């Protein structure tokens, strides 16, 4: 990557930074470790998000395989009850917060600014901060694997009072609570950044109703994150107070209300589902038009249905709680809103089919994954409708039927879309293209493995097998389906291994391609690959919805316009780039150290111990954090100008 | 179960599947059993009106989604095949007309989706009200029980049955109810969240601390049903199981009479105990199933047989076990009505534990071998349970195998 981005062939000469006499050294490394720690380039940050996400994706995958080994046969003791509970807790936490969300964030970072014709996000250093805080949260959540207390084992939903100190006295849950709060900080900071970027930094002419659908979904997802994460943050802070300082939000023996947790959690938890799927829908809405060689069918409806899902997504949380005894009216209301949300979701599927209808479908790997997405997501949608019928859900809830349902929407939906996206944008990111043969092979193996694993789970659930159970008796009628599911899981594992092996191979040795290999429609394909640091030599003017497609149809007009714009821009001072900075990383490092301290601090501390060791850790973390934030504020948000034609370079204040 | 053994069984199953299928069709066997969906907790086999309402609604959702699936999937498949570019030239050509959308089609499809959902919505609303509480016209006939969840067992209290001097009649892990009467179950929890689920009788409702919930069901006819906790509740959530036994009104009244009595005393004959009588039972592998196939041939009859004293009772051994029960401090957590000092309420009440078909929260058959397995090492049967602390029974108790045999005999005598 360093190679790809830095040797990207732009002709700027070395910047000589002689900024105002400043206390603060601005790092300028373009290669090496420091260049990555100090980067504010949205593409590099996106790349790092992707690398971390894929690493955790593999970790979560291994956890899933261990779960499936344990359940392959009845009364298995491959894992102990405790280990199994850790495994499913961490599998879900990892896949949701450390794999799918950051993988979406990787695309938000890398692709969205390119699609709107921007040179970076609105707050480049905040963007770096989001990345490093995400990593800090990820480390803390996983820390338990290496400590005596073990990994978190209260479920990704962390229902109280099981997660209160009375029932989970050790620090595993503290680490989960702290890690999730940090992941929330990272997500909210990143989302505010994306919202500001999309609202303010669109190229001239790029009106909201000309935005590429992926950018639209980025915007909606960012709003969902900003509005829903506070709910879980409140819940987590309350739980942390309960655990560390003996408050009584959820402490039953003192009158706490566990039902409060379930509401707060799902007020976050359901929008979270759409946070996971909307980016995928955005990616699909880019891929289908490109490979059908047609514009998206019903663009306004696709956008509005996305927004509609976003709104309704906040009004359906209690369908996760149909069995909590909410009473008839509340249950009925949430059943109805849940059915209502099926309409905009269905509309999207109709429009995707409308998009390929009458097109010239070119069956490349990204398109295969995109079509696979539609099929599997449709299945997930149908079982979702079955859940909305609350009385029927009383049988399905917390059974394997639900496990089947949400894996169809999260693997068949989100993950297939993200895998499609990786294939689709790989040439743009790295200038190389994945072999069609290996790409398609991985698709089929993943597709078959996925269905073999999760289709039988529908029947397991309806046949009465509850989820989150580490064992089952051989006489319950669940043996065959479980065994098939385990075989499927390994096929899926092989498919994913092929997929990533091919990706790694392609990164180093894949076939090089020129820019725009798919004959793309949106602005990012107008860029050379790999994309230069400054993205656009000239900020383009957008004339139509599929901006690049329009440019390709109106070459002369656009060339003339570009020449004019370039002149204007260079008169204006050249390409403005933000300085790199180390302080977001330092602030996050402080958060990591302090977070570890808080998460492992004893609840009933021996005064000597707390003053001696653990409090010290917290204070050191706090000190580093404050130092980072202080310097970050003082170093200023300056940047420098690039002049690509090689006349001069000057340093200016922003 | 070992993997190879399982594989062997599976292959044997598959080989005989063809024969079984044709035989089953001839004999009018149900489709559920053909598809292997006739498990003990199958939601496809309903034995009461609540589960039936839920299943009927599920079928409605299946029909509607299947209809949508057929339409959408065939259009999608057709479009994919029909419009696939087959040559490089075709691939790079631009389709003639660029359809951006068609408002009529869009609105039509939205209307159709809404219509499809209304088909589901109407029975959903009806079902919500019907399944929530006992219907008004049946309220007078309803029988009320309180079920309380603990990590990891269920306590059942019969609110209408007062036992003189001991409060309401209480049992654990096996809920005996009258068939044909609506049962109103108050759901409580004393520690973490649990969920009460008897798939063949009714969908689940959660047991939440500091919150009163309720559920109702009715068993069409006498029967024996499997249930399980359906909300993750800690280490042994998977092992928090229970049974529901529905009896005819007469049997039920007999059972109530029997249960209301104090514990059954087996008088010592004063003949003393020999070494041979302490013959240790057998040892178990940690992951050996606690249930056997013999029991399942006719579970309700097996349950009925359990109501009578075991053959070969040894009064001496039982008396020894009775003394051990307080000597080893079992009585601090477990109540046995009539037994002086056995007034604990932290664990299941054991006054008539010998009459239950299962022990250890519905996990083990209630026989001598499994009972010994349970008290020998409760942590291996149900990880994390409160009877087992750091390799000892609670209160640092260690049992010799002779103690275990005697206690087992005593517990088995509690009919």
Interface residues (C-beta under 8 A of the other chain):
Chain A: X72 X73 X74 X75 X76 X77 X80 X81 X82 X85 X155 X159 X161 X162 X167 X252 X255 X256 X257 X258 X259 X292 X293 X294 X295 X297 X298 X299 X300 X301 X323 X324 X325 X327 X328 X331 X332 X335 X336 X339 X340 X342 X343 X346 X347 X349 X350 X351 X353 X354 X356 X357 X358 X359 X360 X361 X362 X363 X371 X374 X375 X378 X382 X385 X386 X388 X389 X390 X391 X392 X393 X394 X395 X396 X397 X398 X399 X459 X462 X463 X464 X465 X466 X468 X469 X470 X471 X472 X473 X474 X475 X476 X477 X478 X479 X480 X481 X483 X519
Chain B: X1 X2 X3 X6 X10 X13 X35 X36 X37 X38 X39 X40 X41 X42 X43 X44 X51 X53 X54 X55 X57 X58 X60 X61 X62 X64 X65 X68 X69 X72 X73 X75 X76 X79 X80 X83 X84 X85 X90 X91 X92 X93 X94 X95 X97 X98 X99 X100 X101 X102 X105 X106 X109 X110 X113 X114 X117 X120 X121 X123 X124 X125 X127 X128 X129 X130 X131 X132 X151 X187 X191 X192 X193 X195 X197 X199 X202 X203 X204 X205 X206 X208 X209 X210 X211 X213 X214 X226 X228 X229 X230 X231 X232 X233 X234 X235 X236 X237 X238 X239 X286 X287 X288 X289 X290 X291 X293 X296 X363 X383 X384
